């Protein structure tokens, strides 16, 4: 029996990089407990708990377009619709949807 641990997605709008290239296709892996625990000690999360979403997504999104280094800055640069999409997708693949 195998467990699927990485899932493909398509951003509704897409990420525009510094050279104005649009990236829409990506991959997200399943979250581990550490992915939700580590961000809690980050000063940015302590100052603004909502920032934990940015840090968690930067840990579990493994690729957007041809970009494989998904940093918090990349997640911060997403359009609001794409951020909402990734939050919903995260909850879905990790079984967090009621």
Phi, psi and omega in degrees: 000133178244154181246126176285124184245352179227139187229140178275149174217166176230115179294141180298317181258307181112157180265127176264118179279182183297340179259014179065025172275137181266128179240123182240321182280145179202181178226145175228137177262162174299147180277147172250163180306320182299331180294335178262338182279311185304315181300336183297336180268357180288133181302329179293327178284322178296326178281329182211096184305332179296339181292344179301327178301316180299314183291319179297313180297324179292340177276326188259339175282119186261345180195141168227117185060230178264010180271122179252351177259092182264103183261168173304326179297321177297312180298320177299331183276358179289150171293152183304320180297322180289322176298315178298319178301312181295323177298315180294317179298318178302311180298322182293307185290338180265008176069031183259008180270131181275000000 
